[in-house]
Amino acid sequence: MYFTDRGIEELENRRGEEEVTLGWVAEHLRTFVDLNPDFEVPVERLATWLARLDDEDDE
């Protein structure tokens, strides 16, 4: 188990039943990066990965 799994599990346990839009997620990712600029690159990589999940060219 990766250390980050704990945070993912907490997110799932606390908010897993909620429905949100990707716009909501994007807004909160921007706020997170504004408050934590050292995480700009990892957040950008996660957002890009999520945005391209269905791209057939990447397979």
CHARMM-style PDB file with segment names, atoms N, HN, CA, C and O in Angstrom:
ATOM      1  N   MET     1       0.854  -1.181   0.000  1.00  0.00      PROA
ATOM      2  CA  MET     1       0.000   0.000   0.000  1.00  0.00      PROA
ATOM      3  C   MET     1       0.892   1.234   0.000  1.00  0.00      PROA
ATOM      4  O   MET     1       1.834   1.341   0.784  1.00  0.00      PROA
ATOM      5  N   TYR     2       0.577   2.150  -0.887  1.00  0.00      PROA
ATOM      6  HN  TYR     2      -0.189   2.063  -1.524  1.00  0.00      PROA
ATOM      7  CA  TYR     2       1.275   3.425  -0.918  1.00  0.00      PROA
ATOM      8  C   TYR     2       0.732   4.323   0.179  1.00  0.00      PROA
ATOM      9  O   TYR     2      -0.414   4.181   0.607  1.00  0.00      PROA
ATOM     10  N   PHE     3       1.574   5.255   0.632  1.00  0.00      PROA
ATOM     11  HN  PHE     3       2.504   5.370   0.284  1.00  0.00      PROA
ATOM     12  CA  PHE     3       1.151   6.208   1.658  1.00  0.00      PROA
ATOM     13  C   PHE     3      -0.088   6.977   1.194  1.00  0.00      PROA
ATOM     14  O   PHE     3      -0.985   7.254   1.990  1.00  0.00      PROA
ATOM     15  N   THR     4      -0.133   7.324  -0.112  1.00  0.00      PROA
ATOM     16  HN  THR     4       0.596   7.099  -0.759  1.00  0.00      PROA
ATOM     17  CA  THR     4      -1.266   8.097  -0.629  1.00  0.00      PROA
ATOM     18  C   THR     4      -2.571   7.328  -0.569  1.00  0.00      PROA
ATOM     19  O   THR     4      -3.643   7.932  -0.599  1.00  0.00      PROA
ATOM     20  N   ASP     5      -2.501   6.007  -0.483  1.00  0.00      PROA
ATOM     21  HN  ASP     5      -1.630   5.517  -0.458  1.00  0.00      PROA
ATOM     22  CA  ASP     5      -3.729   5.218  -0.388  1.00  0.00      PROA
ATOM     23  C   ASP     5      -4.555   5.602   0.830  1.00  0.00      PROA
ATOM     24  O   ASP     5      -5.782   5.505   0.800  1.00  0.00      PROA
ATOM     25  N   ARG     6      -3.904   6.033   1.891  1.00  0.00      PROA
ATOM     26  HN  ARG     6      -2.908   6.111   1.915  1.00  0.00      PROA
ATOM     27  CA  ARG     6      -4.644   6.427   3.090  1.00  0.00      PROA
ATOM     28  C   ARG     6      -5.550   7.611   2.797  1.00  0.00      PROA
ATOM     29  O   ARG     6      -6.712   7.632   3.203  1.00  0.00      PROA
ATOM     30  N   GLY     7      -5.016   8.587   2.095  1.00  0.00      PROA
ATOM     31  HN  GLY     7      -4.072   8.569   1.765  1.00  0.00      PROA
ATOM     32  CA  GLY     7      -5.816   9.760   1.726  1.00  0.00      PROA
ATOM     33  C   GLY     7      -6.940   9.402   0.781  1.00  0.00      PROA
ATOM     34  O   GLY     7      -8.050   9.921   0.900  1.00  0.00      PROA
ATOM     35  N   ILE     8      -6.654   8.507  -0.167  1.00  0.00      PROA
ATOM     36  HN  ILE     8      -5.752   8.086  -0.263  1.00  0.00      PROA
ATOM     37  CA  ILE     8      -7.681   8.068  -1.111  1.00  0.00      PROA
ATOM     38  C   ILE     8      -8.775   7.319  -0.368  1.00  0.00      PROA
ATOM     39  O   ILE     8      -9.960   7.514  -0.641  1.00  0.00      PROA
ATOM     40  N   GLU     9      -8.385   6.463   0.571  1.00  0.00      PROA
ATOM     41  HN  GLU     9      -7.422   6.305   0.792  1.00  0.00      PROA
ATOM     42  CA  GLU     9      -9.377   5.734   1.360  1.00  0.00      PROA
ATOM     43  C   GLU     9     -10.215   6.680   2.213  1.00  0.00      PROA
ATOM     44  O   GLU     9     -11.426   6.496   2.337  1.00  0.00      PROA
ATOM     45  N   GLU    10      -9.578   7.689   2.799  1.00  0.00      PROA
ATOM     46  HN  GLU    10      -8.594   7.839   2.699  1.00  0.00      PROA
ATOM     47  CA  GLU    10     -10.342   8.660   3.589  1.00  0.00      PROA
ATOM     48  C   GLU    10     -11.335   9.407   2.709  1.00  0.00      PROA
ATOM     49  O   GLU    10     -12.487   9.606   3.094  1.00  0.00      PROA
ATOM     50  N   LEU    11     -10.887   9.819   1.531  1.00  0.00      PROA
ATOM     51  HN  LEU    11      -9.951   9.657   1.219  1.00  0.00      PROA
ATOM     52  CA  LEU    11     -11.785  10.499   0.598  1.00  0.00      PROA
ATOM     53  C   LEU    11     -12.973   9.613   0.253  1.00  0.00      PROA
ATOM     54  O   LEU    11     -14.118  10.064   0.267  1.00  0.00      PROA
ATOM     55  N   GLU    12     -12.698   8.372  -0.054  1.00  0.00      PROA
ATOM     56  HN  GLU    12     -11.768   8.006  -0.066  1.00  0.00      PROA
ATOM     57  CA  GLU    12     -13.778   7.446  -0.409  1.00  0.00      PROA
ATOM     58  C   GLU    12     -14.724   7.220   0.765  1.00  0.00      PROA
ATOM     59  O   GLU    12     -15.942   7.193   0.585  1.00  0.00      PROA
ATOM     60  N   ASN    13     -14.178   7.060   1.953  1.00  0.00      PROA
ATOM     61  HN  ASN    13     -13.190   7.081   2.100  1.00  0.00      PROA
ATOM     62  CA  ASN    13     -15.004   6.821   3.140  1.00  0.00      PROA
ATOM     63  C   ASN    13     -15.856   8.031   3.511  1.00  0.00      PROA
ATOM     64  O   ASN    13     -17.022   7.888   3.881  1.00  0.00      PROA
ATOM     65  N   ARG    14     -15.272   9.217   3.412  1.00  0.00      PROA
ATOM     66  HN  ARG    14     -14.325   9.333   3.111  1.00  0.00      PROA
ATOM     67  CA  ARG    14     -15.980  10.417   3.861  1.00  0.00      PROA
ATOM     68  C   ARG    14     -16.899  11.004   2.804  1.00  0.00      PROA
ATOM     69  O   ARG    14     -17.935  11.580   3.139  1.00  0.00      PROA
ATOM     70  N   ARG    15     -16.531  10.867   1.510  1.00  0.00      PROA
ATOM     71  HN  ARG    15     -15.690  10.400   1.238  1.00  0.00      PROA
ATOM     72  CA  ARG    15     -17.293  11.558   0.474  1.00  0.00      PROA
ATOM     73  C   ARG    15     -17.673  10.662  -0.685  1.00  0.00      PROA
ATOM     74  O   ARG    15     -18.152  11.140  -1.713  1.00  0.00      PROA
ATOM     75  N   GLY    16     -17.465   9.368  -0.529  1.00  0.00      PROA
ATOM     76  HN  GLY    16     -17.075   8.979   0.306  1.00  0.00      PROA
ATOM     77  CA  GLY    16     -17.671   8.434  -1.616  1.00  0.00      PROA
ATOM     78  C   GLY    16     -19.093   8.336  -2.136  1.00  0.00      PROA
ATOM     79  O   GLY    16     -19.305   7.910  -3.271  1.00  0.00      PROA
ATOM     80  N   GLU    17     -20.053   8.716  -1.344  1.00  0.00      PROA
ATOM     81  HN  GLU    17     -19.881   9.063  -0.422  1.00  0.00      PROA
ATOM     82  CA  GLU    17     -21.453   8.649  -1.765  1.00  0.00      PROA
ATOM     83  C   GLU    17     -21.912   9.922  -2.486  1.00  0.00      PROA
ATOM     84  O   GLU    17     -23.000   9.955  -3.060  1.00  0.00      PROA
ATOM     85  N   GLU    18     -21.072  10.973  -2.454  1.00  0.00      PROA
ATOM     86  HN  GLU    18     -20.188  10.946  -1.987  1.00  0.00      PROA
ATOM     87  CA  GLU    18     -21.453  12.243  -3.068  1.00  0.00      PROA
ATOM     88  C   GLU    18     -21.271  12.193  -4.583  1.00  0.00      PROA
ATOM     89  O   GLU    18     -20.440  11.445  -5.100  1.00  0.00      PROA
ATOM     90  N   GLU    19     -22.052  12.992  -5.271  1.00  0.00      PROA
ATOM     91  HN  GLU    19     -22.727  13.599  -4.851  1.00  0.00      PROA
ATOM     92  CA  GLU    19     -21.883  13.176  -6.709  1.00  0.00      PROA
ATOM     93  C   GLU    19     -21.413  14.599  -6.948  1.00  0.00      PROA
ATOM     94  O   GLU    19     -22.013  15.554  -6.455  1.00  0.00      PROA
ATOM     95  N   VAL    20     -20.328  14.732  -7.712  1.00  0.00      PROA
ATOM     96  HN  VAL    20     -19.840  13.956  -8.113  1.00  0.00      PROA
ATOM     97  CA  VAL    20     -19.780  16.050  -8.028  1.00  0.00      PROA
ATOM     98  C   VAL    20     -19.495  16.111  -9.523  1.00  0.00      PROA
ATOM     99  O   VAL    20     -19.411  15.085 -10.198  1.00  0.00      PROA
ATOM    100  N   THR    21     -19.350  17.325 -10.024  1.00  0.00      PROA
ATOM    101  HN  THR    21     -19.418  18.159  -9.476  1.00  0.00      PROA
ATOM    102  CA  THR    21     -18.983  17.495 -11.426  1.00  0.00      PROA
ATOM    103  C   THR    21     -17.465  17.607 -11.535  1.00  0.00      PROA
ATOM    104  O   THR    21     -16.772  17.875 -10.553  1.00  0.00      PROA
ATOM    105  N   LEU    22     -16.970  17.398 -12.742  1.00  0.00      PROA
ATOM    106  HN  LEU    22     -17.532  17.180 -13.540  1.00  0.00      PROA
ATOM    107  CA  LEU    22     -15.538  17.594 -12.957  1.00  0.00      PROA
ATOM    108  C   LEU    22     -15.172  19.066 -12.836  1.00  0.00      PROA
ATOM    109  O   LEU    22     -14.035  19.401 -12.506  1.00  0.00      PROA
ATOM    110  N   GLY    23     -16.130  19.944 -13.102  1.00  0.00      PROA
ATOM    111  HN  GLY    23     -17.054  19.672 -13.370  1.00  0.00      PROA
ATOM    112  CA  GLY    23     -15.904  21.368 -12.875  1.00  0.00      PROA
ATOM    113  C   GLY    23     -15.646  21.658 -11.407  1.00  0.00      PROA
ATOM    114  O   GLY    23     -14.775  22.462 -11.075  1.00  0.00      PROA
ATOM    115  N   TRP    24     -16.391  21.013 -10.532  1.00  0.00      PROA
ATOM    116  HN  TRP    24     -17.099  20.360 -10.801  1.00  0.00      PROA
ATOM    117  CA  TRP    24     -16.194  21.158  -9.084  1.00  0.00      PROA
ATOM    118  C   TRP    24     -14.805  20.670  -8.696  1.00  0.00      PROA
ATOM    119  O   TRP    24     -14.098  21.328  -7.933  1.00  0.00      PROA
ATOM    120  N   VAL    25     -14.420  19.514  -9.224  1.00  0.00      PROA
ATOM    121  HN  VAL    25     -14.995  18.979  -9.844  1.00  0.00      PROA
ATOM    122  CA  VAL    25     -13.092  18.961  -8.930  1.00  0.00      PROA
ATOM    123  C   VAL    25     -12.009  19.923  -9.418  1.00  0.00      PROA
ATOM    124  O   VAL    25     -11.057  20.205  -8.691  1.00  0.00      PROA
ATOM    125  N   ALA    26     -12.148  20.425 -10.639  1.00  0.00      PROA
ATOM    126  HN  ALA    26     -12.922  20.197 -11.230  1.00  0.00      PROA
ATOM    127  CA  ALA    26     -11.161  21.349 -11.195  1.00  0.00      PROA
ATOM    128  C   ALA    26     -11.029  22.601 -10.330  1.00  0.00      PROA
ATOM    129  O   ALA    26      -9.920  23.069 -10.073  1.00  0.00      PROA
ATOM    130  N   GLU    27     -12.161  23.137  -9.885  1.00  0.00      PROA
ATOM    131  HN  GLU    27     -13.062  22.756 -10.094  1.00  0.00      PROA
ATOM    132  CA  GLU    27     -12.136  24.335  -9.030  1.00  0.00      PROA
ATOM    133  C   GLU    27     -11.356  24.073  -7.753  1.00  0.00      PROA
ATOM    134  O   GLU    27     -10.547  24.902  -7.333  1.00  0.00      PROA
ATOM    135  N   HSD    28     -11.595  22.923  -7.134  1.00  0.00      PROA
ATOM    136  HN  HSD    28     -12.252  22.250  -7.475  1.00  0.00      PROA
ATOM    137  CA  HSD    28     -10.918  22.605  -5.879  1.00  0.00      PROA
ATOM    138  C   HSD    28      -9.447  22.254  -6.094  1.00  0.00      PROA
ATOM    139  O   HSD    28      -8.620  22.508  -5.218  1.00  0.00      PROA
ATOM    140  N   LEU    29      -9.115  21.680  -7.233  1.00  0.00      PROA
ATOM    141  HN  LEU    29      -9.786  21.474  -7.945  1.00  0.00      PROA
ATOM    142  CA  LEU    29      -7.698  21.442  -7.539  1.00  0.00      PROA
ATOM    143  C   LEU    29      -6.961  22.771  -7.697  1.00  0.00      PROA
ATOM    144  O   LEU    29      -5.831  22.915  -7.229  1.00  0.00      PROA
ATOM    145  N   ARG    30      -7.603  23.747  -8.359  1.00  0.00      PROA
ATOM    146  HN  ARG    30      -8.520  23.630  -8.739  1.00  0.00      PROA
ATOM    147  CA  ARG    30      -6.983  25.076  -8.498  1.00  0.00      PROA
ATOM    148  C   ARG    30      -6.763  25.719  -7.124  1.00  0.00      PROA
ATOM    149  O   ARG    30      -5.699  26.276  -6.854  1.00  0.00      PROA
ATOM    150  N   THR    31      -7.774  25.635  -6.268  1.00  0.00      PROA
ATOM    151  HN  THR    31      -8.638  25.182  -6.487  1.00  0.00      PROA
ATOM    152  CA  THR    31      -7.640  26.197  -4.923  1.00  0.00      PROA
ATOM    153  C   THR    31      -6.518  25.508  -4.164  1.00  0.00      PROA
ATOM    154  O   THR    31      -5.728  26.167  -3.489  1.00  0.00      PROA
ATOM    155  N   PHE    32      -6.444  24.187  -4.270  1.00  0.00      PROA
ATOM    156  HN  PHE    32      -7.086  23.652  -4.819  1.00  0.00      PROA
ATOM    157  CA  PHE    32      -5.395  23.437  -3.594  1.00  0.00      PROA
ATOM    158  C   PHE    32      -4.015  23.893  -4.063  1.00  0.00      PROA
ATOM    159  O   PHE    32      -3.117  24.090  -3.245  1.00  0.00      PROA
ATOM    160  N   VAL    33      -3.842  24.060  -5.376  1.00  0.00      PROA
ATOM    161  HN  VAL    33      -4.572  23.899  -6.041  1.00  0.00      PROA
ATOM    162  CA  VAL    33      -2.550  24.488  -5.905  1.00  0.00      PROA
ATOM    163  C   VAL    33      -2.239  25.920  -5.472  1.00  0.00      PROA
ATOM    164  O   VAL    33      -1.087  26.238  -5.179  1.00  0.00      PROA
ATOM    165  N   ASP    34      -3.250  26.784  -5.430  1.00  0.00      PROA
ATOM    166  HN  ASP    34      -4.187  26.525  -5.669  1.00  0.00      PROA
ATOM    167  CA  ASP    34      -3.027  28.146  -4.940  1.00  0.00      PROA
ATOM    168  C   ASP    34      -2.500  28.137  -3.508  1.00  0.00      PROA
ATOM    169  O   ASP    34      -1.622  28.924  -3.157  1.00  0.00      PROA
ATOM    170  N   LEU    35      -3.036  27.253  -2.696  1.00  0.00      PROA
ATOM    171  HN  LEU    35      -3.750  26.613  -2.981  1.00  0.00      PROA
ATOM    172  CA  LEU    35      -2.622  27.154  -1.292  1.00  0.00      PROA
ATOM    173  C   LEU    35      -1.345  26.342  -1.104  1.00  0.00      PROA
ATOM    174  O   LEU    35      -0.648  26.505  -0.103  1.00  0.00      PROA
ATOM    175  N   ASN    36      -1.032  25.466  -2.065  1.00  0.00      PROA
ATOM    176  HN  ASN    36      -1.598  25.334  -2.879  1.00  0.00      PROA
ATOM    177  CA  ASN    36       0.116  24.561  -1.975  1.00  0.00      PROA
ATOM    178  C   ASN    36       0.872  24.537  -3.301  1.00  0.00      PROA
ATOM    179  O   ASN    36       0.834  23.531  -4.010  1.00  0.00      PROA
ATOM    180  N   PRO    37       1.557  25.624  -3.647  1.00  0.00      PROA
ATOM    181  CA  PRO    37       2.181  25.713  -4.973  1.00  0.00      PROA
ATOM    182  C   PRO    37       3.226  24.626  -5.251  1.00  0.00      PROA
ATOM    183  O   PRO    37       3.522  24.347  -6.412  1.00  0.00      PROA
ATOM    184  N   ASP    38       3.777  24.021  -4.222  1.00  0.00      PROA
ATOM    185  HN  ASP    38       3.536  24.248  -3.279  1.00  0.00      PROA
ATOM    186  CA  ASP    38       4.746  22.941  -4.442  1.00  0.00      PROA
ATOM    187  C   ASP    38       4.112  21.725  -5.108  1.00  0.00      PROA
ATOM    188  O   ASP    38       4.819  20.873  -5.645  1.00  0.00      PROA
ATOM    189  N   PHE    39       2.795  21.640  -5.076  1.00  0.00      PROA
ATOM    190  HN  PHE    39       2.220  22.332  -4.639  1.00  0.00      PROA
ATOM    191  CA  PHE    39       2.089  20.504  -5.666  1.00  0.00      PROA
ATOM    192  C   PHE    39       1.565  20.792  -7.068  1.00  0.00      PROA
ATOM    193  O   PHE    39       0.785  20.010  -7.611  1.00  0.00      PROA
ATOM    194  N   GLU    40       1.983  21.898  -7.652  1.00  0.00      PROA
ATOM    195  HN  GLU    40       2.617  22.534  -7.211  1.00  0.00      PROA
ATOM    196  CA  GLU    40       1.489  22.278  -8.976  1.00  0.00      PROA
ATOM    197  C   GLU    40       1.740  21.188 -10.018  1.00  0.00      PROA
ATOM    198  O   GLU    40       0.832  20.837 -10.771  1.00  0.00      PROA
ATOM    199  N   VAL    41       2.952  20.651 -10.070  1.00  0.00      PROA
ATOM    200  HN  VAL    41       3.690  20.936  -9.458  1.00  0.00      PROA
ATOM    201  CA  VAL    41       3.281  19.645 -11.086  1.00  0.00      PROA
ATOM    202  C   VAL    41       2.507  18.349 -10.861  1.00  0.00      PROA
ATOM    203  O   VAL    41       1.913  17.843 -11.814  1.00  0.00      PROA
ATOM    204  N   PRO    42       2.481  17.781  -9.649  1.00  0.00      PROA
ATOM    205  CA  PRO    42       1.699  16.549  -9.470  1.00  0.00      PROA
ATOM    206  C   PRO    42       0.210  16.725  -9.772  1.00  0.00      PROA
ATOM    207  O   PRO    42      -0.411  15.831 -10.348  1.00  0.00      PROA
ATOM    208  N   VAL    43      -0.367  17.859  -9.391  1.00  0.00      PROA
ATOM    209  HN  VAL    43       0.137  18.585  -8.923  1.00  0.00      PROA
ATOM    210  CA  VAL    43      -1.787  18.095  -9.665  1.00  0.00      PROA
ATOM    211  C   VAL    43      -2.003  18.222 -11.166  1.00  0.00      PROA
ATOM    212  O   VAL    43      -2.983  17.700 -11.698  1.00  0.00      PROA
ATOM    213  N   GLU    44      -1.100  18.909 -11.849  1.00  0.00      PROA
ATOM    214  HN  GLU    44      -0.304  19.333 -11.416  1.00  0.00      PROA
ATOM    215  CA  GLU    44      -1.202  19.041 -13.300  1.00  0.00      PROA
ATOM    216  C   GLU    44      -1.123  17.681 -13.966  1.00  0.00      PROA
ATOM    217  O   GLU    44      -1.880  17.402 -14.895  1.00  0.00      PROA
ATOM    218  N   ARG    45      -0.215  16.830 -13.503  1.00  0.00      PROA
ATOM    219  HN  ARG    45       0.401  17.057 -12.748  1.00  0.00      PROA
ATOM    220  CA  ARG    45      -0.077  15.487 -14.075  1.00  0.00      PROA
ATOM    221  C   ARG    45      -1.325  14.648 -13.824  1.00  0.00      PROA
ATOM    222  O   ARG    45      -1.768  13.923 -14.715  1.00  0.00      PROA
ATOM    223  N   LEU    46      -1.895  14.735 -12.632  1.00  0.00      PROA
ATOM    224  HN  LEU    46      -1.536  15.324 -11.908  1.00  0.00      PROA
ATOM    225  CA  LEU    46      -3.127  14.009 -12.327  1.00  0.00      PROA
ATOM    226  C   LEU    46      -4.274  14.502 -13.203  1.00  0.00      PROA
ATOM    227  O   LEU    46      -5.013  13.697 -13.770  1.00  0.00      PROA
ATOM    228  N   ALA    47      -4.426  15.811 -13.316  1.00  0.00      PROA
ATOM    229  HN  ALA    47      -3.826  16.465 -12.855  1.00  0.00      PROA
ATOM    230  CA  ALA    47      -5.513  16.369 -14.120  1.00  0.00      PROA
ATOM    231  C   ALA    47      -5.373  15.964 -15.586  1.00  0.00      PROA
ATOM    232  O   ALA    47      -6.359  15.609 -16.232  1.00  0.00      PROA
ATOM    233  N   THR    48      -4.155  16.016 -16.107  1.00  0.00      PROA
ATOM    234  HN  THR    48      -3.354  16.305 -15.582  1.00  0.00      PROA
ATOM    235  CA  THR    48      -3.921  15.623 -17.497  1.00  0.00      PROA
ATOM    236  C   THR    48      -4.211  14.140 -17.689  1.00  0.00      PROA
ATOM    237  O   THR    48      -4.818  13.753 -18.688  1.00  0.00      PROA
ATOM    238  N   TRP    49      -3.787  13.314 -16.750  1.00  0.00      PROA
ATOM    239  HN  TRP    49      -3.294  13.629 -15.939  1.00  0.00      PROA
ATOM    240  CA  TRP    49      -4.031  11.876 -16.833  1.00  0.00      PROA
ATOM    241  C   TRP    49      -5.535  11.588 -16.833  1.00  0.00      PROA
ATOM    242  O   TRP    49      -6.020  10.789 -17.633  1.00  0.00      PROA
ATOM    243  N   LEU    50      -6.268  12.248 -15.926  1.00  0.00      PROA
ATOM    244  HN  LEU    50      -5.874  12.898 -15.276  1.00  0.00      PROA
ATOM    245  CA  LEU    50      -7.717  12.059 -15.877  1.00  0.00      PROA
ATOM    246  C   LEU    50      -8.382  12.535 -17.161  1.00  0.00      PROA
ATOM    247  O   LEU    50      -9.290  11.881 -17.676  1.00  0.00      PROA
ATOM    248  N   ALA    51      -7.930  13.672 -17.677  1.00  0.00      PROA
ATOM    249  HN  ALA    51      -7.192  14.202 -17.259  1.00  0.00      PROA
ATOM    250  CA  ALA    51      -8.529  14.226 -18.892  1.00  0.00      PROA
ATOM    251  C   ALA    51      -8.337  13.311 -20.092  1.00  0.00      PROA
ATOM    252  O   ALA    51      -9.175  13.292 -20.994  1.00  0.00      PROA
ATOM    253  N   ARG    52      -7.253  12.557 -20.115  1.00  0.00      PROA
ATOM    254  HN  ARG    52      -6.572  12.573 -19.382  1.00  0.00      PROA
ATOM    255  CA  ARG    52      -6.904  11.729 -21.278  1.00  0.00      PROA
ATOM    256  C   ARG    52      -7.213  10.247 -21.099  1.00  0.00      PROA
ATOM    257  O   ARG    52      -6.796   9.440 -21.931  1.00  0.00      PROA
ATOM    258  N   LEU    53      -7.916   9.865 -20.062  1.00  0.00      PROA
ATOM    259  HN  LEU    53      -8.254  10.520 -19.386  1.00  0.00      PROA
ATOM    260  CA  LEU    53      -8.185   8.449 -19.789  1.00  0.00      PROA
ATOM    261  C   LEU    53      -8.781   7.698 -20.984  1.00  0.00      PROA
ATOM    262  O   LEU    53      -8.439   6.539 -21.217  1.00  0.00      PROA
ATOM    263  N   ASP    54      -9.641   8.329 -21.717  1.00  0.00      PROA
ATOM    264  HN  ASP    54      -9.919   9.271 -21.528  1.00  0.00      PROA
ATOM    265  CA  ASP    54     -10.332   7.650 -22.814  1.00  0.00      PROA
ATOM    266  C   ASP    54      -9.658   7.839 -24.166  1.00  0.00      PROA
ATOM    267  O   ASP    54     -10.187   7.378 -25.178  1.00  0.00      PROA
ATOM    268  N   ASP    55      -8.511   8.501 -24.213  1.00  0.00      PROA
ATOM    269  HN  ASP    55      -8.081   8.875 -23.391  1.00  0.00      PROA
ATOM    270  CA  ASP    55      -7.808   8.708 -25.475  1.00  0.00      PROA
ATOM    271  C   ASP    55      -7.294   7.379 -26.009  1.00  0.00      PROA
ATOM    272  O   ASP    55      -6.510   6.699 -25.348  1.00  0.00      PROA
ATOM    273  N   GLU    56      -7.736   7.014 -27.198  1.00  0.00      PROA
ATOM    274  HN  GLU    56      -8.374   7.567 -27.735  1.00  0.00      PROA
ATOM    275  CA  GLU    56      -7.305   5.754 -27.803  1.00  0.00      PROA
ATOM    276  C   GLU    56      -5.852   5.810 -28.231  1.00  0.00      PROA
ATOM    277  O   GLU    56      -5.199   4.769 -28.302  1.00  0.00      PROA
ATOM    278  N   ASP    57      -5.323   6.991 -28.517  1.00  0.00      PROA
ATOM    279  HN  ASP    57      -5.853   7.837 -28.459  1.00  0.00      PROA
ATOM    280  CA  ASP    57      -3.940   7.138 -28.960  1.00  0.00      PROA
ATOM    281  C   ASP    57      -2.934   6.729 -27.896  1.00  0.00      PROA
ATOM    282  O   ASP    57      -1.819   6.327 -28.227  1.00  0.00      PROA
ATOM    283  N   ASP    58      -3.309   6.825 -26.612  1.00  0.00      PROA
ATOM    284  HN  ASP    58      -4.215   7.152 -26.343  1.00  0.00      PROA
ATOM    285  CA  ASP    58      -2.385   6.510 -25.519  1.00  0.00      PROA
ATOM    286  C   ASP    58      -2.276   5.034 -25.239  1.00  0.00      PROA
ATOM    287  O   ASP    58      -1.414   4.620 -24.463  1.00  0.00      PROA
ATOM    288  N   GLU    59      -3.129   4.220 -25.850  1.00  0.00      PROA
ATOM    289  HN  GLU    59      -3.829   4.556 -26.479  1.00  0.00      PROA
ATOM    290  CA  GLU    59      -3.117   2.780 -25.545  1.00  0.00      PROA
ATOM    291  C   GLU    59      -2.065   2.052 -26.331  1.00  0.00      PROA
ATOM    292  OT1 GLU    59      -1.922   0.837 -26.194  1.00  0.00      PROA
TER     293      GLU     59
END
